[in-house]
Amino acid sequence: MFNDPEDKRHIRRIAVIGSGIAGLTVAHRLQALNLEVTVFEKSRGPGGRLAAKRLPTQGDHSGSADIGAQYFTIRNPDFRHFLDKHAGTDTYQEWPATLRYQCQDGCWEGFRPATRYVGSPRMTAITRALSTNLNIRYETRIGSMACTDNGEWQLMDTEGQHQGLFDAIIVTAPPAQARDFLEASGMASHALELQPHIEKMQACWTVVVHFKDSLGLDYQGMQPYSDILQWAANNSSKPGRQDNGEWWVLHGKPDWSDVNQNASSTAVTDSLLNAFQLATGCLQPPETTLAHRWLYAKSSSPTGPGHLWFAESQVGVIGDWLHGGRVEGAFESAESFLQQWRASDHVG
């Protein structure tokens, strides 16, 4: 099948592994071409960098905090059109935040003007809306695949259960996980092509802290001059959030997070909170803290090939880490793959 160009027109069943922006984009696009698309997601809901974590109840209200991407921009009008059509205009709003960064001399400057968006009432509102009208199998972790005598791919989950036969596979996992999947599937040469991308991936410790009272700061997000703290944002200032007090999200610097990958959550929380207090001068003790470790937060490379496509095997790899690391990069990675897909005469 894989070496016969005539067979390419007969591809009908496609598996997409992962349900972040890249996976949901490619699933919608391929489904619109009348192809049978199945998305596999290891978690209970859509995944990817538009992640939010449920928060403990404060008074009579419980909410969530954005622990992945803090906001996104829209430079490509096709991305806006895609979101409006498949997620809906009510799933995201502009975040008119005042953002600052600290120079080496200690002075503070404002971020460059830009229109920044967030999911409403949480980042996952976007991916949850995008997941409607798609065939998604949640809580299914795909471990490997094997080629049948008919040239189809038999997917198997990590429990050893067969998950169906497919003509093509699109992987949207981070590069280390994509490599492991390809190696487990007997595709060592393809897995090797992911190694340079793995080496560029950076970790990130995220700590969410709740303050009973407003900190009274005149900005909603900041990047201090720090060896530890990369970013801090007032999550409660984002549209659609109805919090008592203030929830702040703290991101550790990539190099510091790499070094402290195996540190305890208590030690990480203390370090990031101390750095936050030093940068803001706010000493109010938090009521609640939550820590989350991202082993593969984003790529250090500002550019990338867009996607990977192994035509002889009908296996593709897409993700924001292949297209600059931004949220919009996940969409553009999927579009990059689809452009080659159409050029290869897979569909009419």
HELIX and SHEET records of a PDB file:
HELIX    1   1 PRO A    5  HIS A   10  5                                   6    
HELIX    2   2 ILE A   21  GLN A   31  1                                  11    
HELIX    3   3 PRO A   77  HIS A   86  1                                  10    
HELIX    4   4 THR A   89  THR A   91  5                                   3    
HELIX    5   5 THR A  124  LEU A  130  1                                   7    
HELIX    6   6 PRO A  175  ALA A  184  1                                  10    
HELIX    7   7 ALA A  188  LEU A  192  1                                   5    
HELIX    8   8 GLN A  195  GLU A  199  1                                   5    
HELIX    9   9 ASN A  235  SER A  237  5                                   3    
HELIX   10  10 PRO A  254  VAL A  259  1                                   6    
HELIX   11  11 SER A  265  THR A  280  1                                  16    
HELIX   12  12 ASP A  320  LEU A  322  5                                   3    
HELIX   13  13 VAL A  327  ALA A  343  1                                  17    
SHEET    1   A 6 ILE A 136  ARG A 137  0                                        
SHEET    2   A 6 GLU A  36  PHE A  40  1                                        
SHEET    3   A 6 ARG A  13  ILE A  17  1                                        
SHEET    4   A 6 ALA A 168  VAL A 171  1                                        
SHEET    5   A 6 VAL A 315  VAL A 317  1                                        
SHEET    6   A 6 LEU A 308  PHE A 310 -1                                        
SHEET    1   B 2 ALA A  52  ARG A  54  0                                        
SHEET    2   B 2 SER A  64  ASP A  66 -1                                        
SHEET    1   C 2 TYR A  92  GLU A  94  0                                        
SHEET    2   C 2 TYR A 117  GLY A 119 -1                                        
SHEET    1   D 7 TRP A 108  GLY A 110  0                                        
SHEET    2   D 7 LEU A  99  GLN A 102 -1                                        
SHEET    3   D 7 GLY A 221  GLN A 223  1                                        
SHEET    4   D 7 LEU A 229  ASN A 234 -1                                        
SHEET    5   D 7 GLU A 246  GLY A 252 -1                                        
SHEET    6   D 7 MET A 201  PHE A 211 -1                                        
SHEET    7   D 7 THR A 288  SER A 299 -1                                        
SHEET    1   E 3 ILE A 142  CYS A 147  0                                        
SHEET    2   E 3 TRP A 153  ASP A 157 -1                                        
SHEET    3   E 3 HIS A 162  PHE A 166 -1                                        
END                                                                             
